[in-house]
Amino acid sequence: MEKLDHLDRRILTLLQRDAGLSLEDLGDRVGLSRNAVWRRVKALEDRGVLRARVALLDAEKVGLGLTVFMLIRTDRHAPDWLERFAQATRDMPEILGAYRMTGDLDYLIRARVADVKAYDRLYRDLVGRVELHDVSASFVMEEIKDTTALPL
């Protein structure tokens, strides 16, 4: 775990809300000069704490209005299968997150697609790339909270 002081935490909190803030605005909000903020941001980037600065899109406005969670069970756990599964999920842009789970479920996938037909294409593509024992899906009816901001 990285050591972060209160200024680093404040800078990261502000950047999570708006990565486009200028160094001047960021400095004004945390009480540091432009150069001091730049040094801190650069150090956070160099240490890998600040991994990227991205734009968040409105999924519906770009035609990806359906969020789906795919619940996956497998009877395969060999290293070559695990690598094929990991590579397949990394190669499919619809898949936003893939997680190895504890308990009854082996993997959980979060994906964004246009509609149920697009989900079916995603499903067929995934099972064509890697053998799966059981796949079920849950479609999101309402997003109550969806954030990328970590609680600092």
VMD Tcl script that draws the C-alpha trace (Angstrom):
set ca {
  {0.00 0.00 0.00}
  {1.30 3.41 -0.99}
  {1.80 6.10 1.63}
  {-0.42 9.05 0.72}
  {-0.55 12.26 2.71}
  {-3.64 14.46 2.90}
  {-2.52 16.58 -0.09}
  {-1.98 13.51 -2.29}
  {-5.41 12.21 -1.29}
  {-7.03 15.57 -2.04}
  {-5.30 15.79 -5.44}
  {-6.38 12.26 -6.33}
  {-9.95 12.90 -5.20}
  {-10.15 16.01 -7.38}
  {-8.60 14.26 -10.39}
  {-11.06 11.37 -10.05}
  {-13.89 13.87 -10.40}
  {-12.30 15.86 -13.24}
  {-9.01 14.71 -14.77}
  {-9.08 17.75 -17.03}
  {-8.40 20.22 -14.23}
  {-5.48 22.48 -15.03}
  {-2.49 22.46 -12.69}
  {-3.42 26.00 -11.70}
  {-6.99 25.01 -10.73}
  {-5.73 21.93 -8.94}
  {-3.18 24.00 -7.03}
  {-5.79 26.59 -6.05}
  {-8.07 23.86 -4.68}
  {-5.38 22.17 -2.57}
  {-3.39 25.26 -1.61}
  {-0.20 24.55 -3.56}
  {1.65 26.25 -6.39}
  {1.36 24.98 -9.95}
  {4.89 23.52 -9.77}
  {4.32 21.82 -6.42}
  {1.12 20.20 -7.75}
  {2.90 19.13 -10.93}
  {5.65 17.44 -8.88}
  {3.10 15.60 -6.77}
  {1.04 14.47 -9.78}
  {4.22 13.34 -11.58}
  {5.34 11.39 -8.49}
  {1.91 9.73 -8.22}
  {2.15 8.76 -11.90}
  {5.73 7.48 -11.52}
  {4.72 5.33 -8.53}
  {1.77 3.90 -10.46}
  {-0.83 5.30 -8.05}
  {-2.25 7.49 -10.82}
  {-2.51 5.00 -13.68}
  {-4.32 7.01 -16.34}
  {-6.46 10.05 -17.01}
  {-9.49 9.16 -19.09}
  {-12.76 10.53 -20.41}
  {-15.94 8.90 -19.11}
  {-18.59 8.45 -21.80}
  {-22.36 8.21 -21.55}
  {-22.88 4.60 -22.66}
  {-26.44 5.14 -23.82}
  {-25.48 8.11 -25.99}
  {-22.87 6.00 -27.78}
  {-25.28 3.12 -28.38}
  {-24.30 0.80 -25.50}
  {-27.40 1.02 -23.36}
  {-27.41 -2.48 -21.85}
  {-25.19 -3.56 -18.96}
  {-24.96 -7.30 -18.46}
  {-23.34 -9.39 -15.76}
  {-22.31 -12.83 -16.94}
  {-22.05 -15.45 -14.21}
  {-19.67 -18.18 -15.28}
  {-18.98 -21.61 -13.92}
  {-16.30 -23.82 -15.38}
  {-15.01 -27.31 -14.79}
  {-11.61 -26.34 -16.22}
  {-8.84 -24.87 -14.11}
  {-5.69 -25.81 -15.99}
  {-3.18 -22.98 -16.57}
  {-3.64 -23.07 -20.37}
  {-7.44 -22.74 -20.01}
  {-7.03 -19.87 -17.54}
  {-4.74 -18.04 -19.96}
  {-7.15 -18.56 -22.90}
  {-10.04 -17.26 -20.79}
  {-8.05 -14.24 -19.60}
  {-6.89 -13.45 -23.14}
  {-10.40 -13.81 -24.55}
  {-11.82 -11.38 -21.99}
  {-9.00 -8.88 -22.63}
  {-9.53 -9.08 -26.41}
  {-13.29 -8.43 -26.32}
  {-13.95 -4.68 -25.98}
  {-17.53 -5.22 -24.78}
  {-16.15 -6.82 -21.62}
  {-15.37 -4.04 -19.15}
  {-14.43 -6.22 -16.20}
  {-13.68 -9.89 -15.58}
  {-13.22 -11.22 -12.07}
  {-12.24 -14.61 -10.62}
  {-14.56 -15.24 -7.68}
  {-14.77 -17.29 -4.51}
  {-17.77 -19.45 -3.68}
  {-20.12 -21.15 -6.12}
  {-19.33 -18.79 -8.97}
  {-16.00 -19.10 -10.81}
  {-16.02 -15.84 -12.80}
  {-18.08 -12.69 -13.06}
  {-17.99 -10.57 -16.21}
  {-19.37 -7.04 -16.57}
  {-20.07 -6.01 -20.15}
  {-21.74 -3.16 -22.08}
  {-23.65 -3.92 -25.26}
  {-26.30 -2.26 -27.40}
  {-29.12 -4.73 -26.74}
  {-29.97 -8.40 -26.15}
  {-28.98 -9.34 -29.72}
  {-25.56 -7.78 -29.16}
  {-25.30 -9.73 -25.90}
  {-26.05 -12.94 -27.80}
  {-23.18 -12.13 -30.20}
  {-20.89 -11.51 -27.23}
  {-21.96 -14.79 -25.62}
  {-21.40 -16.76 -28.82}
  {-18.02 -15.11 -29.35}
  {-16.89 -15.92 -25.80}
  {-18.00 -19.58 -25.83}
  {-16.39 -19.94 -29.26}
  {-13.05 -18.84 -27.80}
  {-13.05 -20.85 -24.56}
  {-14.99 -23.83 -23.21}
  {-17.39 -22.91 -20.39}
  {-19.50 -25.23 -18.24}
  {-22.35 -22.83 -17.44}
  {-23.07 -19.22 -18.35}
  {-26.00 -17.24 -17.08}
  {-26.67 -13.55 -17.49}
  {-28.35 -10.82 -15.52}
  {-29.33 -7.63 -17.30}
  {-29.27 -4.32 -15.46}
  {-32.68 -2.68 -15.36}
  {-31.60 0.47 -13.53}
  {-28.19 1.86 -12.61}
  {-28.52 3.19 -9.09}
  {-24.82 3.93 -8.63}
  {-21.93 3.49 -11.03}
  {-18.67 5.24 -10.29}
  {-14.98 4.86 -10.96}
  {-13.97 7.07 -8.02}
  {-12.20 5.28 -5.18}
  {-12.99 6.40 -1.62}
  {-9.86 8.16 -0.42}
}
mol new
graphics top color blue
foreach p $ca { graphics top sphere $p radius 0.5 }
foreach p [lrange $ca 0 end-1] q [lrange $ca 1 end] { graphics top cylinder $p $q radius 0.2 }
display resetview
